[in-house]
Amino acid sequence: MPKEKVLLINDLAGYGKVALGAMIPVLSHMQYDVCSLPTALVSNTLDYGKFEILETTGYMKNTLAVWEQLDFGFDAVSTGFILSAAQTELVLQFCREQKKKGARIFTDPIMGDEGRLYNGVSEKTVELMRSLIAEADYILPNYTEAAYLAGEAYCGTACTRQELYDLAAKLHNMGAGSVLITSARMLVDGGNPIWCVAGYDAAADRYFILPYEQLPVRFPGTGDIFSAVFMGHILRGEALRASARAAMETVSNMLAKNAEYQDKFKGIPLETCLEEIV
């Protein structure tokens, strides 16, 4: 039986294992038929401080037109870093068309972190992203992005369990299917705040919290690895919570294995640790 054909819409770094450079090897290792549509060509990961970015909106538009003529279709579409309003509108229309044909839509609304939007991301971008998540079967915002999308105040310390559930519910009510809020901090009775992933499983109509230990090491691209592993497990027919747990364990194992890797700005050297995929 042929594996599902998945399309990844994200940026491509020439130097570094992030975005498409991280997701393609993960999903290929999981035996999926992986295709890609780069939203930008980036010289290297942004962590180095100097970089060059080439936006590919014209290429994307022309490519999608060619694919339509060739009648290419996909079982699932994953959207990540999108550079402009024009790209967002293009991707939104494409996802709507693919969803009508039966494709499942996964959206990681990459816009900001630690309470702030990334440079170049405007309120207009946030508004367009709200339209995109409304077409998605699964969304994976971090806590900052979830707050912006929902129009809620960012909590700089930690949220209660109910506040995280309410945030996930609001995103679901905006049209999104299942919701995973990553990089969240939750207050625990009688203790320090914990790091967690907060989820809402639309199929089961159930909320959940998955706590995790924040390791003292940082690599760019871990969110892309998380998204890819999560997507792979969902497409195998596994439940939301189990898929999220598998993605968390994979990222944790890869971080632990590469804690001593010197050039962390480059991202996790996936060629050394694909066997860590849970």
ChimeraX commands (.cxc) that place a marker at each C-alpha (Angstrom):
marker #1 position 0.00,0.00,0.00 radius 0.5
marker #1 position 1.57,3.37,-0.99 radius 0.5
marker #1 position 2.28,5.81,1.80 radius 0.5
marker #1 position 0.46,9.13,1.98 radius 0.5
marker #1 position 1.81,11.96,-0.15 radius 0.5
marker #1 position 2.49,15.01,2.03 radius 0.5
marker #1 position 3.30,18.55,0.97 radius 0.5
marker #1 position 5.43,20.74,3.22 radius 0.5
marker #1 position 5.11,24.52,2.72 radius 0.5
marker #1 position 7.98,26.15,4.60 radius 0.5
marker #1 position 11.29,27.93,4.09 radius 0.5
marker #1 position 14.53,26.24,3.04 radius 0.5
marker #1 position 17.87,27.12,4.62 radius 0.5
marker #1 position 21.03,26.49,2.61 radius 0.5
marker #1 position 23.05,26.06,5.83 radius 0.5
marker #1 position 21.25,24.48,8.77 radius 0.5
marker #1 position 18.74,21.78,9.67 radius 0.5
marker #1 position 15.55,23.77,10.14 radius 0.5
marker #1 position 12.16,24.08,8.42 radius 0.5
marker #1 position 12.19,21.96,5.24 radius 0.5
marker #1 position 15.75,20.83,6.01 radius 0.5
marker #1 position 14.46,19.25,9.22 radius 0.5
marker #1 position 10.98,18.08,8.20 radius 0.5
marker #1 position 11.86,16.34,4.93 radius 0.5
marker #1 position 14.34,13.85,6.44 radius 0.5
marker #1 position 12.06,13.11,9.40 radius 0.5
marker #1 position 8.97,12.35,7.32 radius 0.5
marker #1 position 11.02,10.52,4.67 radius 0.5
marker #1 position 12.47,8.33,7.44 radius 0.5
marker #1 position 8.89,7.65,8.55 radius 0.5
marker #1 position 8.27,6.36,5.00 radius 0.5
marker #1 position 6.06,9.15,3.67 radius 0.5
marker #1 position 6.13,10.44,0.09 radius 0.5
marker #1 position 7.39,13.97,0.82 radius 0.5
marker #1 position 7.01,16.96,-1.51 radius 0.5
marker #1 position 7.91,20.56,-0.75 radius 0.5
marker #1 position 7.06,24.13,-1.69 radius 0.5
marker #1 position 9.62,26.62,-0.29 radius 0.5
marker #1 position 8.26,29.97,0.83 radius 0.5
marker #1 position 11.78,31.42,0.93 radius 0.5
marker #1 position 15.38,30.49,0.33 radius 0.5
marker #1 position 17.43,31.43,3.38 radius 0.5
marker #1 position 21.23,31.52,3.41 radius 0.5
marker #1 position 21.50,30.00,6.90 radius 0.5
marker #1 position 19.62,29.77,10.18 radius 0.5
marker #1 position 18.84,33.18,11.62 radius 0.5
marker #1 position 20.69,32.39,14.85 radius 0.5
marker #1 position 24.00,33.35,13.22 radius 0.5
marker #1 position 22.87,36.98,13.13 radius 0.5
marker #1 position 23.67,37.55,9.45 radius 0.5
marker #1 position 21.57,36.04,6.68 radius 0.5
marker #1 position 20.09,36.54,3.23 radius 0.5
marker #1 position 16.46,35.74,2.39 radius 0.5
marker #1 position 14.95,35.36,-1.07 radius 0.5
marker #1 position 11.14,35.41,-1.03 radius 0.5
marker #1 position 9.64,32.95,-3.51 radius 0.5
marker #1 position 6.04,34.14,-3.90 radius 0.5
marker #1 position 6.22,34.29,-7.70 radius 0.5
marker #1 position 7.74,30.81,-7.86 radius 0.5
marker #1 position 5.05,29.46,-5.50 radius 0.5
marker #1 position 2.24,30.93,-7.60 radius 0.5
marker #1 position 3.65,29.55,-10.85 radius 0.5
marker #1 position 4.42,26.16,-9.28 radius 0.5
marker #1 position 0.90,25.74,-7.94 radius 0.5
marker #1 position -0.47,26.60,-11.39 radius 0.5
marker #1 position 1.75,23.91,-12.98 radius 0.5
marker #1 position 0.75,21.36,-10.35 radius 0.5
marker #1 position -2.92,22.10,-11.04 radius 0.5
marker #1 position -2.38,21.50,-14.75 radius 0.5
marker #1 position -0.62,18.22,-13.94 radius 0.5
marker #1 position -3.42,17.29,-11.53 radius 0.5
marker #1 position -1.07,16.72,-8.60 radius 0.5
marker #1 position -2.83,16.08,-5.31 radius 0.5
marker #1 position -1.80,15.50,-1.71 radius 0.5
marker #1 position -3.10,13.50,1.22 radius 0.5
marker #1 position -1.87,16.09,3.71 radius 0.5
marker #1 position -0.50,19.64,3.61 radius 0.5
marker #1 position 1.65,21.22,6.31 radius 0.5
marker #1 position 2.18,24.99,6.43 radius 0.5
marker #1 position 4.99,26.68,8.34 radius 0.5
marker #1 position 6.91,29.93,7.85 radius 0.5
marker #1 position 5.06,32.30,5.50 radius 0.5
marker #1 position 6.69,35.62,4.63 radius 0.5
marker #1 position 3.97,37.96,3.42 radius 0.5
marker #1 position 0.28,38.68,3.11 radius 0.5
marker #1 position 0.42,37.66,-0.56 radius 0.5
marker #1 position 1.91,34.28,0.38 radius 0.5
marker #1 position -0.64,33.76,3.14 radius 0.5
marker #1 position -3.53,34.40,0.76 radius 0.5
marker #1 position -1.99,32.06,-1.83 radius 0.5
marker #1 position -1.48,29.27,0.71 radius 0.5
marker #1 position -4.94,29.82,2.19 radius 0.5
marker #1 position -6.64,29.36,-1.18 radius 0.5
marker #1 position -4.53,26.29,-1.96 radius 0.5
marker #1 position -5.34,24.69,1.40 radius 0.5
marker #1 position -9.05,25.32,0.88 radius 0.5
marker #1 position -8.90,23.57,-2.48 radius 0.5
marker #1 position -6.90,20.63,-1.15 radius 0.5
marker #1 position -9.20,20.23,1.85 radius 0.5
marker #1 position -12.20,19.95,-0.47 radius 0.5
marker #1 position -10.37,17.07,-2.16 radius 0.5
marker #1 position -9.87,15.28,1.15 radius 0.5
marker #1 position -6.42,16.44,2.25 radius 0.5
marker #1 position -5.75,16.99,5.94 radius 0.5
marker #1 position -4.30,20.41,6.77 radius 0.5
marker #1 position -1.64,20.94,9.45 radius 0.5
marker #1 position -0.68,24.53,10.33 radius 0.5
marker #1 position 2.21,25.75,12.44 radius 0.5
marker #1 position 1.46,29.51,12.53 radius 0.5
marker #1 position 5.06,30.68,12.85 radius 0.5
marker #1 position 4.81,34.33,13.90 radius 0.5
marker #1 position 6.61,34.94,17.18 radius 0.5
marker #1 position 7.82,33.72,20.57 radius 0.5
marker #1 position 8.41,34.89,24.13 radius 0.5
marker #1 position 5.53,37.38,23.95 radius 0.5
marker #1 position 6.63,39.16,20.76 radius 0.5
marker #1 position 6.01,38.88,17.04 radius 0.5
marker #1 position 9.03,38.27,14.83 radius 0.5
marker #1 position 10.43,41.19,12.82 radius 0.5
marker #1 position 8.28,41.79,9.75 radius 0.5
marker #1 position 5.19,40.09,11.19 radius 0.5
marker #1 position 2.34,42.60,11.40 radius 0.5
marker #1 position -1.21,42.55,12.75 radius 0.5
marker #1 position -2.31,42.05,9.14 radius 0.5
marker #1 position -0.26,38.83,9.09 radius 0.5
marker #1 position -1.93,37.71,12.32 radius 0.5
marker #1 position -5.37,38.40,10.83 radius 0.5
marker #1 position -4.57,36.39,7.69 radius 0.5
marker #1 position -3.19,33.57,9.83 radius 0.5
marker #1 position -6.51,33.45,11.65 radius 0.5
marker #1 position -8.11,32.68,8.29 radius 0.5
marker #1 position -5.53,29.95,7.64 radius 0.5
marker #1 position -5.99,28.19,10.99 radius 0.5
marker #1 position -9.74,28.17,10.35 radius 0.5
marker #1 position -9.05,25.80,7.44 radius 0.5
marker #1 position -6.69,23.55,9.43 radius 0.5
marker #1 position -7.50,20.17,10.87 radius 0.5
marker #1 position -4.55,20.48,13.28 radius 0.5
marker #1 position -2.80,23.64,14.50 radius 0.5
marker #1 position 0.44,23.81,16.48 radius 0.5
marker #1 position 1.02,27.36,17.76 radius 0.5
marker #1 position 3.41,28.07,20.57 radius 0.5
marker #1 position 1.89,29.92,23.52 radius 0.5
marker #1 position 2.83,33.36,22.15 radius 0.5
marker #1 position 1.25,32.62,18.78 radius 0.5
marker #1 position -1.84,31.14,20.40 radius 0.5
marker #1 position -2.35,34.31,22.43 radius 0.5
marker #1 position -1.98,36.56,19.37 radius 0.5
marker #1 position -4.30,34.43,17.26 radius 0.5
marker #1 position -6.96,34.40,19.98 radius 0.5
marker #1 position -6.57,38.11,20.71 radius 0.5
marker #1 position -5.74,37.35,24.33 radius 0.5
marker #1 position -3.21,39.05,26.60 radius 0.5
marker #1 position 0.14,37.28,26.84 radius 0.5
marker #1 position 0.83,35.90,30.30 radius 0.5
marker #1 position 4.48,36.53,31.07 radius 0.5
marker #1 position 4.69,34.12,33.98 radius 0.5
marker #1 position 2.42,31.07,33.82 radius 0.5
marker #1 position -1.21,30.21,33.12 radius 0.5
marker #1 position -3.63,28.06,35.01 radius 0.5
marker #1 position -4.78,24.79,33.51 radius 0.5
marker #1 position -8.21,26.31,32.84 radius 0.5
marker #1 position -6.70,29.35,31.10 radius 0.5
marker #1 position -4.79,27.07,28.71 radius 0.5
marker #1 position -7.92,25.01,28.07 radius 0.5
marker #1 position -9.92,28.20,27.43 radius 0.5
marker #1 position -7.25,29.40,24.99 radius 0.5
marker #1 position -7.34,26.11,23.09 radius 0.5
marker #1 position -11.15,26.25,23.06 radius 0.5
marker #1 position -11.14,29.75,21.61 radius 0.5
marker #1 position -8.80,28.69,18.78 radius 0.5
marker #1 position -11.01,25.68,18.08 radius 0.5
marker #1 position -14.10,27.88,18.02 radius 0.5
marker #1 position -12.35,30.11,15.46 radius 0.5
marker #1 position -12.51,27.17,13.06 radius 0.5
marker #1 position -9.42,25.13,13.84 radius 0.5
marker #1 position -9.83,21.42,14.40 radius 0.5
marker #1 position -7.55,19.91,17.02 radius 0.5
marker #1 position -5.18,22.28,18.84 radius 0.5
marker #1 position -1.72,21.82,20.36 radius 0.5
marker #1 position -0.25,24.78,22.23 radius 0.5
marker #1 position 3.48,24.24,22.69 radius 0.5
marker #1 position 6.02,25.98,24.94 radius 0.5
marker #1 position 3.36,26.81,27.53 radius 0.5
marker #1 position 3.96,27.28,31.24 radius 0.5
marker #1 position 1.33,26.15,33.71 radius 0.5
marker #1 position 0.85,26.93,37.39 radius 0.5
marker #1 position 0.82,23.89,39.63 radius 0.5
marker #1 position -0.62,23.92,43.14 radius 0.5
marker #1 position 2.10,24.21,45.73 radius 0.5
marker #1 position 5.00,24.18,43.27 radius 0.5
marker #1 position 6.89,26.01,40.58 radius 0.5
marker #1 position 5.36,26.45,37.11 radius 0.5
marker #1 position 5.90,23.54,34.74 radius 0.5
marker #1 position 6.54,23.51,31.00 radius 0.5
marker #1 position 3.84,21.74,29.05 radius 0.5
marker #1 position 1.97,21.17,25.81 radius 0.5
marker #1 position -1.74,21.93,26.14 radius 0.5
marker #1 position -4.08,20.16,23.75 radius 0.5
marker #1 position -7.64,19.88,22.56 radius 0.5
marker #1 position -8.55,16.69,20.70 radius 0.5
marker #1 position -11.49,17.55,18.44 radius 0.5
marker #1 position -12.23,13.89,17.63 radius 0.5
marker #1 position -12.52,12.95,21.30 radius 0.5
marker #1 position -13.74,16.38,22.50 radius 0.5
marker #1 position -11.13,16.19,25.24 radius 0.5
marker #1 position -8.53,18.55,26.72 radius 0.5
marker #1 position -5.19,17.45,28.12 radius 0.5
marker #1 position -1.85,18.66,29.48 radius 0.5
marker #1 position 1.48,16.97,28.69 radius 0.5
marker #1 position 4.24,18.22,31.00 radius 0.5
marker #1 position 7.90,18.07,30.01 radius 0.5
marker #1 position 11.32,18.92,31.39 radius 0.5
marker #1 position 12.97,21.92,29.75 radius 0.5
marker #1 position 16.49,20.76,28.90 radius 0.5
marker #1 position 19.33,23.31,29.27 radius 0.5
marker #1 position 20.23,23.23,25.57 radius 0.5
marker #1 position 18.80,25.05,22.57 radius 0.5
marker #1 position 18.82,24.21,18.87 radius 0.5
marker #1 position 16.84,25.95,16.15 radius 0.5
marker #1 position 14.48,23.67,14.25 radius 0.5
marker #1 position 13.17,21.60,17.15 radius 0.5
marker #1 position 9.66,22.90,16.52 radius 0.5
marker #1 position 9.91,21.71,12.92 radius 0.5
marker #1 position 10.99,18.25,14.10 radius 0.5
marker #1 position 8.10,18.20,16.56 radius 0.5
marker #1 position 5.63,19.15,13.81 radius 0.5
marker #1 position 6.97,16.50,11.41 radius 0.5
marker #1 position 6.90,13.65,13.92 radius 0.5
marker #1 position 3.45,14.68,15.13 radius 0.5
marker #1 position 2.16,14.78,11.55 radius 0.5
marker #1 position 3.65,11.38,10.82 radius 0.5
marker #1 position 1.92,9.76,13.78 radius 0.5
marker #1 position -1.43,11.40,13.03 radius 0.5
marker #1 position -1.29,10.12,9.46 radius 0.5
marker #1 position -0.73,6.62,10.85 radius 0.5
marker #1 position -4.11,6.91,12.51 radius 0.5
marker #1 position -2.90,7.56,16.06 radius 0.5
marker #1 position -4.73,9.80,18.52 radius 0.5
marker #1 position -3.75,13.43,19.13 radius 0.5
marker #1 position -2.36,12.95,22.62 radius 0.5
marker #1 position -0.28,9.90,21.66 radius 0.5
marker #1 position 1.04,11.69,18.58 radius 0.5
marker #1 position 2.02,14.74,20.61 radius 0.5
marker #1 position 3.74,12.55,23.21 radius 0.5
marker #1 position 5.73,10.77,20.49 radius 0.5
marker #1 position 6.85,14.11,19.06 radius 0.5
marker #1 position 7.88,15.36,22.51 radius 0.5
marker #1 position 9.88,12.20,23.25 radius 0.5
marker #1 position 11.61,12.36,19.88 radius 0.5
marker #1 position 12.71,15.97,20.34 radius 0.5
marker #1 position 13.84,15.27,23.92 radius 0.5
marker #1 position 15.88,12.23,22.82 radius 0.5
marker #1 position 17.51,14.14,19.97 radius 0.5
marker #1 position 18.37,17.08,22.23 radius 0.5
marker #1 position 19.92,14.79,24.84 radius 0.5
marker #1 position 21.95,12.88,22.25 radius 0.5
marker #1 position 23.37,16.09,20.73 radius 0.5
marker #1 position 23.83,18.18,23.86 radius 0.5
marker #1 position 27.59,18.37,23.26 radius 0.5
marker #1 position 27.29,19.23,19.55 radius 0.5
marker #1 position 29.37,22.38,19.04 radius 0.5
marker #1 position 27.61,24.37,16.29 radius 0.5
marker #1 position 24.14,24.54,17.81 radius 0.5
marker #1 position 23.12,27.45,15.56 radius 0.5
marker #1 position 23.09,24.94,12.68 radius 0.5
marker #1 position 20.35,22.83,14.22 radius 0.5
marker #1 position 20.29,19.19,15.30 radius 0.5
marker #1 position 22.43,17.00,12.99 radius 0.5
marker #1 position 19.56,14.75,11.96 radius 0.5
marker #1 position 21.76,12.43,9.92 radius 0.5
marker #1 position 23.15,11.13,13.22 radius 0.5
marker #1 position 19.91,10.52,15.07 radius 0.5
marker #1 position 16.93,9.65,12.86 radius 0.5
marker #1 position 16.73,6.37,14.78 radius 0.5
marker #1 position 15.57,8.44,17.77 radius 0.5
marker #1 position 12.21,9.05,16.09 radius 0.5
marker #1 position 9.62,7.44,18.35 radius 0.5
marker link #1:1,2 radius 0.2
marker link #1:2,3 radius 0.2
marker link #1:3,4 radius 0.2
marker link #1:4,5 radius 0.2
marker link #1:5,6 radius 0.2
marker link #1:6,7 radius 0.2
marker link #1:7,8 radius 0.2
marker link #1:8,9 radius 0.2
marker link #1:9,10 radius 0.2
marker link #1:10,11 radius 0.2
marker link #1:11,12 radius 0.2
marker link #1:12,13 radius 0.2
marker link #1:13,14 radius 0.2
marker link #1:14,15 radius 0.2
marker link #1:15,16 radius 0.2
marker link #1:16,17 radius 0.2
marker link #1:17,18 radius 0.2
marker link #1:18,19 radius 0.2
marker link #1:19,20 radius 0.2
marker link #1:20,21 radius 0.2
marker link #1:21,22 radius 0.2
marker link #1:22,23 radius 0.2
marker link #1:23,24 radius 0.2
marker link #1:24,25 radius 0.2
marker link #1:25,26 radius 0.2
marker link #1:26,27 radius 0.2
marker link #1:27,28 radius 0.2
marker link #1:28,29 radius 0.2
marker link #1:29,30 radius 0.2
marker link #1:30,31 radius 0.2
marker link #1:31,32 radius 0.2
marker link #1:32,33 radius 0.2
marker link #1:33,34 radius 0.2
marker link #1:34,35 radius 0.2
marker link #1:35,36 radius 0.2
marker link #1:36,37 radius 0.2
marker link #1:37,38 radius 0.2
marker link #1:38,39 radius 0.2
marker link #1:39,40 radius 0.2
marker link #1:40,41 radius 0.2
marker link #1:41,42 radius 0.2
marker link #1:42,43 radius 0.2
marker link #1:43,44 radius 0.2
marker link #1:44,45 radius 0.2
marker link #1:45,46 radius 0.2
marker link #1:46,47 radius 0.2
marker link #1:47,48 radius 0.2
marker link #1:48,49 radius 0.2
marker link #1:49,50 radius 0.2
marker link #1:50,51 radius 0.2
marker link #1:51,52 radius 0.2
marker link #1:52,53 radius 0.2
marker link #1:53,54 radius 0.2
marker link #1:54,55 radius 0.2
marker link #1:55,56 radius 0.2
marker link #1:56,57 radius 0.2
marker link #1:57,58 radius 0.2
marker link #1:58,59 radius 0.2
marker link #1:59,60 radius 0.2
marker link #1:60,61 radius 0.2
marker link #1:61,62 radius 0.2
marker link #1:62,63 radius 0.2
marker link #1:63,64 radius 0.2
marker link #1:64,65 radius 0.2
marker link #1:65,66 radius 0.2
marker link #1:66,67 radius 0.2
marker link #1:67,68 radius 0.2
marker link #1:68,69 radius 0.2
marker link #1:69,70 radius 0.2
marker link #1:70,71 radius 0.2
marker link #1:71,72 radius 0.2
marker link #1:72,73 radius 0.2
marker link #1:73,74 radius 0.2
marker link #1:74,75 radius 0.2
marker link #1:75,76 radius 0.2
marker link #1:76,77 radius 0.2
marker link #1:77,78 radius 0.2
marker link #1:78,79 radius 0.2
marker link #1:79,80 radius 0.2
marker link #1:80,81 radius 0.2
marker link #1:81,82 radius 0.2
marker link #1:82,83 radius 0.2
marker link #1:83,84 radius 0.2
marker link #1:84,85 radius 0.2
marker link #1:85,86 radius 0.2
marker link #1:86,87 radius 0.2
marker link #1:87,88 radius 0.2
marker link #1:88,89 radius 0.2
marker link #1:89,90 radius 0.2
marker link #1:90,91 radius 0.2
marker link #1:91,92 radius 0.2
marker link #1:92,93 radius 0.2
marker link #1:93,94 radius 0.2
marker link #1:94,95 radius 0.2
marker link #1:95,96 radius 0.2
marker link #1:96,97 radius 0.2
marker link #1:97,98 radius 0.2
marker link #1:98,99 radius 0.2
marker link #1:99,100 radius 0.2
marker link #1:100,101 radius 0.2
marker link #1:101,102 radius 0.2
marker link #1:102,103 radius 0.2
marker link #1:103,104 radius 0.2
marker link #1:104,105 radius 0.2
marker link #1:105,106 radius 0.2
marker link #1:106,107 radius 0.2
marker link #1:107,108 radius 0.2
marker link #1:108,109 radius 0.2
marker link #1:109,110 radius 0.2
marker link #1:110,111 radius 0.2
marker link #1:111,112 radius 0.2
marker link #1:112,113 radius 0.2
marker link #1:113,114 radius 0.2
marker link #1:114,115 radius 0.2
marker link #1:115,116 radius 0.2
marker link #1:116,117 radius 0.2
marker link #1:117,118 radius 0.2
marker link #1:118,119 radius 0.2
marker link #1:119,120 radius 0.2
marker link #1:120,121 radius 0.2
marker link #1:121,122 radius 0.2
marker link #1:122,123 radius 0.2
marker link #1:123,124 radius 0.2
marker link #1:124,125 radius 0.2
marker link #1:125,126 radius 0.2
marker link #1:126,127 radius 0.2
marker link #1:127,128 radius 0.2
marker link #1:128,129 radius 0.2
marker link #1:129,130 radius 0.2
marker link #1:130,131 radius 0.2
marker link #1:131,132 radius 0.2
marker link #1:132,133 radius 0.2
marker link #1:133,134 radius 0.2
marker link #1:134,135 radius 0.2
marker link #1:135,136 radius 0.2
marker link #1:136,137 radius 0.2
marker link #1:137,138 radius 0.2
marker link #1:138,139 radius 0.2
marker link #1:139,140 radius 0.2
marker link #1:140,141 radius 0.2
marker link #1:141,142 radius 0.2
marker link #1:142,143 radius 0.2
marker link #1:143,144 radius 0.2
marker link #1:144,145 radius 0.2
marker link #1:145,146 radius 0.2
marker link #1:146,147 radius 0.2
marker link #1:147,148 radius 0.2
marker link #1:148,149 radius 0.2
marker link #1:149,150 radius 0.2
marker link #1:150,151 radius 0.2
marker link #1:151,152 radius 0.2
marker link #1:152,153 radius 0.2
marker link #1:153,154 radius 0.2
marker link #1:154,155 radius 0.2
marker link #1:155,156 radius 0.2
marker link #1:156,157 radius 0.2
marker link #1:157,158 radius 0.2
marker link #1:158,159 radius 0.2
marker link #1:159,160 radius 0.2
marker link #1:160,161 radius 0.2
marker link #1:161,162 radius 0.2
marker link #1:162,163 radius 0.2
marker link #1:163,164 radius 0.2
marker link #1:164,165 radius 0.2
marker link #1:165,166 radius 0.2
marker link #1:166,167 radius 0.2
marker link #1:167,168 radius 0.2
marker link #1:168,169 radius 0.2
marker link #1:169,170 radius 0.2
marker link #1:170,171 radius 0.2
marker link #1:171,172 radius 0.2
marker link #1:172,173 radius 0.2
marker link #1:173,174 radius 0.2
marker link #1:174,175 radius 0.2
marker link #1:175,176 radius 0.2
marker link #1:176,177 radius 0.2
marker link #1:177,178 radius 0.2
marker link #1:178,179 radius 0.2
marker link #1:179,180 radius 0.2
marker link #1:180,181 radius 0.2
marker link #1:181,182 radius 0.2
marker link #1:182,183 radius 0.2
marker link #1:183,184 radius 0.2
marker link #1:184,185 radius 0.2
marker link #1:185,186 radius 0.2
marker link #1:186,187 radius 0.2
marker link #1:187,188 radius 0.2
marker link #1:188,189 radius 0.2
marker link #1:189,190 radius 0.2
marker link #1:190,191 radius 0.2
marker link #1:191,192 radius 0.2
marker link #1:192,193 radius 0.2
marker link #1:193,194 radius 0.2
marker link #1:194,195 radius 0.2
marker link #1:195,196 radius 0.2
marker link #1:196,197 radius 0.2
marker link #1:197,198 radius 0.2
marker link #1:198,199 radius 0.2
marker link #1:199,200 radius 0.2
marker link #1:200,201 radius 0.2
marker link #1:201,202 radius 0.2
marker link #1:202,203 radius 0.2
marker link #1:203,204 radius 0.2
marker link #1:204,205 radius 0.2
marker link #1:205,206 radius 0.2
marker link #1:206,207 radius 0.2
marker link #1:207,208 radius 0.2
marker link #1:208,209 radius 0.2
marker link #1:209,210 radius 0.2
marker link #1:210,211 radius 0.2
marker link #1:211,212 radius 0.2
marker link #1:212,213 radius 0.2
marker link #1:213,214 radius 0.2
marker link #1:214,215 radius 0.2
marker link #1:215,216 radius 0.2
marker link #1:216,217 radius 0.2
marker link #1:217,218 radius 0.2
marker link #1:218,219 radius 0.2
marker link #1:219,220 radius 0.2
marker link #1:220,221 radius 0.2
marker link #1:221,222 radius 0.2
marker link #1:222,223 radius 0.2
marker link #1:223,224 radius 0.2
marker link #1:224,225 radius 0.2
marker link #1:225,226 radius 0.2
marker link #1:226,227 radius 0.2
marker link #1:227,228 radius 0.2
marker link #1:228,229 radius 0.2
marker link #1:229,230 radius 0.2
marker link #1:230,231 radius 0.2
marker link #1:231,232 radius 0.2
marker link #1:232,233 radius 0.2
marker link #1:233,234 radius 0.2
marker link #1:234,235 radius 0.2
marker link #1:235,236 radius 0.2
marker link #1:236,237 radius 0.2
marker link #1:237,238 radius 0.2
marker link #1:238,239 radius 0.2
marker link #1:239,240 radius 0.2
marker link #1:240,241 radius 0.2
marker link #1:241,242 radius 0.2
marker link #1:242,243 radius 0.2
marker link #1:243,244 radius 0.2
marker link #1:244,245 radius 0.2
marker link #1:245,246 radius 0.2
marker link #1:246,247 radius 0.2
marker link #1:247,248 radius 0.2
marker link #1:248,249 radius 0.2
marker link #1:249,250 radius 0.2
marker link #1:250,251 radius 0.2
marker link #1:251,252 radius 0.2
marker link #1:252,253 radius 0.2
marker link #1:253,254 radius 0.2
marker link #1:254,255 radius 0.2
marker link #1:255,256 radius 0.2
marker link #1:256,257 radius 0.2
marker link #1:257,258 radius 0.2
marker link #1:258,259 radius 0.2
marker link #1:259,260 radius 0.2
marker link #1:260,261 radius 0.2
marker link #1:261,262 radius 0.2
marker link #1:262,263 radius 0.2
marker link #1:263,264 radius 0.2
marker link #1:264,265 radius 0.2
marker link #1:265,266 radius 0.2
marker link #1:266,267 radius 0.2
marker link #1:267,268 radius 0.2
marker link #1:268,269 radius 0.2
marker link #1:269,270 radius 0.2
marker link #1:270,271 radius 0.2
marker link #1:271,272 radius 0.2
marker link #1:272,273 radius 0.2
marker link #1:273,274 radius 0.2
marker link #1:274,275 radius 0.2
marker link #1:275,276 radius 0.2
marker link #1:276,277 radius 0.2
marker link #1:277,278 radius 0.2
view
